């Protein structure tokens, strides 16, 4: 599931995870603006249920 699907299904992202692993034609992760460093590499994004902190695990393209 991607971030939009998770939010749509659960109402918010707290206590969920999603993969940001789809690469666009520009070589960046889809849905990430040019000034967003998270768009440089695919990653698993985990949203803490307790405090809403976000953990990202990056991996090479």
C-alpha positions in Angstrom: 0.0 0.0 0.0 1.1 3.5 -0.6 0.5 6.5 1.7 -2.7 7.6 0.0 -4.2 4.1 0.2 -3.2 3.7 3.9 -4.8 7.1 4.8 -7.9 6.3 2.8 -8.3 2.9 4.5 -7.5 3.8 8.1 -8.4 7.5 8.2 -4.9 8.5 9.2 -1.4 7.1 9.1 -0.8 6.6 12.9 0.2 3.0 13.7 0.6 2.1 10.0 3.4 1.7 7.5 3.7 2.0 3.8 6.2 1.6 1.0 7.4 4.6 -0.9 9.1 2.6 -3.6 7.5 3.6 -6.9 10.0 5.5 -9.1 8.8 8.2 -11.5 10.2 9.0 -14.9 12.4 11.7 -13.3 14.2 9.0 -11.2 12.6 10.1 -7.9 10.1 8.4 -5.6 6.6 9.3 -6.8 4.7 11.8 -4.7 7.8 13.6 -3.4 8.6 17.1 -4.4 12.1 18.0 -5.7 12.9 19.7 -2.4 11.9 16.7 -0.3 15.0 14.6 0.4 12.8 11.5 1.0 12.2 11.4 -2.8 15.9 10.6 -3.4 15.6 6.9 -2.4 12.8 4.3 -2.1 11.9 3.6 1.6 9.6 1.9 4.0 7.9 4.5 6.1 6.6 3.6 9.6 4.2 5.9 11.6 4.3 5.3 15.3 1.0 4.8 17.0 1.9 6.4 20.3 3.6 9.6 19.3 3.2 9.9 15.5 7.0 9.9 14.9 8.0 8.6 11.5 10.7 6.1 11.0 12.1 5.7 7.4 14.2 2.8 6.3 15.9 3.7 3.0 17.2 1.2 0.4 19.0 1.6 -3.0 17.1 1.9 -6.2 
